[in-house]
Amino acid sequence: MKTHLNSSKLFSATLFILTLLVSTSSLAFDKEAGKKKAEQVCASCHGLDGVGIIPTYPNLAGQYVDYLIKSLKDYRSGKRSNAVMAGFAATLTDEDIQNLAYYYATLKDNRLPVLDLK
């Protein structure tokens, strides 16, 4: 009985660790891939430095990764409405979105303290 209890605990612990490994591997981001995709898709409006080229374009520098991911997925699905962003987001894979979000989130030095000032 004692052996069964120990093997049960070992199995549970192993399952827990494997779950953690799988969930964190799905959160692996590639900053360089994000930068490359930003150059191709986003920089013309949001700048490669994450600062919008005109005041009506949002600044992405220093935004939270989860906010950027949700926003892009919402544009892609139509949950968030903007014809221009929907077109760009439609071309992005989930991996592209994660990498873009991570890239722009790391640009904290370019974040403007007051977003409506240039």
ABEGO torsion letter per residue (X at the ends): XAAAAAAAAAAAAAAAAAAAAAAAAAABBBAAAAAAAAAAAAAAAAEAAGBBABAABBBABGBBAAAAAAAAAAAAAGABBBAAAAAAAAABBAAAAAAAAAAAAAAAAABBABAABX
